[in-house]
Amino acid sequence: MACIGNLLERILTELSGVDLFVADLKAMEAYAYYLYYLAKLWTKPLPEVYDPEDVADYFTCRPHVVALRLLEVFSAFASAAIRIRTSGVKKFYMSSMDKSIGGDVAQYGFGLVLKETMLNLGPTFIKVGQSLSTRPDIIGSEISKALSELHDQIPPFPRTLAMEIIEDELGSPVETYFSHLSEEPVAAASFGQVDFLDHVYKGCTVEGINVAVKVQRPNLRHVVVRDIYILRLGLGLLQKIAKRKSDLRLYADELGKGLVGELDYTLEAANASEFMQAHAPFPFIRAPKVYQHLSRKRVLTMEWMAGESPRDLIDMSTTVSIGDGSDYSKRKQSDARRRLLDLVNKGVEASLIQLLETGLLHADPHPGNLRYTSTGEIGFLDFGLLCRMQKKHQFAMLASIVHIVNGDWSLLVQALTEMDVVRPGTNIRRVTMDLEDALGEVEFKDGIPDVKFSKVLGKIWSVALKYHFRMPPYYTLVLRSLASLEGLAVAADPKFKTFEAAYPFVVRKLLTDNTAATRRILHLVVLNRRKEFQWQKLALFLRTGATR
């Protein structure tokens, strides 16, 4: 200690007053830079584009915001867990009364509790719930059914706030641009569900054009990005606890990019225009025109898509007024049923066109986003996200439909591998055997599987879950779209078969698209492994092709 003291004394005696003053100035400069850096971080705005590092920098300076939200999320899920445990005790006492439905009731009850929890936690958790509702292969059909109700139970926000956002974005009073805007957001029966991201108002421009004005919820970007950051922290912690090699935080990043992208309506306007241009050669497919001069980041003005929703058509085709058995009522019901089936058939073809022709898929293909116009067109709404497919995946998807129709499960597994659905290293032989077991009892009628698409889909999903298949976005979207359309059709015609509706288009594609990929698929269909003609399948092709 004495040596250290002597050393310090020697240094101080050798430094002049000027040297000490300069050293103090440098120390103050370092502190000033540090305070300036902190001030820059504190004043840095929330990132416009989702970037994990920028988001982390933003919320690291605001730990109180994250802590309060974490407490809120933890409390909500803890309360849900208590309710689920309580309902489990009730189920134990009820099981002796009705054992046949206990498991399904328990799953559905769990889904309802989860739905209410996500609804209370706000937009990001609602989006997660809506995404999960489309994955019965992961969470089960009953939980999926309960979460699907999230689409219809989104709480609204005041109209005054919506008008303020329109004025802020467009830069002038609402009356400058619109002669009329509806008092309430448009209900599900007229335009689509009240969305968790926005409200849609029916309006009329000063030029007399009927429009739909989509207005984003206030302060939504901060809420969404904060919750994605918390979700990312949770997945990172889960990865360490589970000792997983793959980075689970990438799931949060993917969700964050998609959600933040949907918050910029200039991108949605571009998507709608791109979709319209890509499908212009197909006159029965419609997308609303975007009015660019009335659209900004938080306001989107589009042509009003006049038409009947699938829900309207189902109600009209299945409901008969009490005491009204008149011929007029029956004709009206029959006509609604015809329009619903026409909507479904055109919806199936539109899905296949997106899948096999344009490679540009509508990313939210639920019935609320479809309209049947008075001229028999099918109209698509909501272009927040589009899914773009690679050519190799398009041809592999085409091949998979053909192989399902032909009952060739080994070639189906090959096609799934080419679609990057089957993971590398998977035992292909075992997958093929399991598919044969799951789908082997499918009966055929006139060469077409005499079975509901949803049933085939459920069996494929059970095998997918067992072997941890990947589910690329386009694959999930197409399956969701076709299964959803089949559900609509069955309301009007219980005998409707998606394969029967889809296969003529597939045959036409194979017979008219003269490429090496389609020729290879065609050879697999009409020739066996000994290169001999399979006359029965060739006859099916000619007969099916004649319907087009």
Secondary structure, 3 states (H helix, E strand, C coil): CHHHHHHHHHHHHHCCHHHHHHHHHHHHHHHHHHHHHHHHHHHCCCCCCCCHHHHHHHHHCCHHHHHHHHHHHHHHHHHHHHHHHHHHHHHHHHCCCCCCCHHHHHHHHHHHHHHHHHHHHCHHHHHHHHHHCCCHHHHCHHHHHHHHHHHHCCCCCCHHHHHHHHHHHHCCCHHHCEEEECCCCCCCCCCCCCCCCEEEEEEEECCCCEEEEEEECCCHHHHHHHHHHHHHHHHHHHHHHHCCCCCCHHHHHHHHHHHHHHCCHHHHHHHHHHHHHHCCCCCCEECCCECHHHCCCCEEEEECCCCECHHHHHHHHHCCCCCCCCHHHHHHHHHHHHHHHHHHHHHHHHHHHHHHHHCEEECCCCHHHEEECCCCCEEECCCCCEEECCHHHHHHHHHHHHHHHHCCHHHHHHHHHHCCCCCCCCCHHHHHHHHHHHHCCCCEECCEECCCHHHHHHHHHHHHHHCCCCCCHHHHHHHHHHHHHHHHHHHHCCCCCHHHHHHHHHHHHHHHCCCHHHHHHHHHHHECCCCCECHHHHHHHHHHHHCC
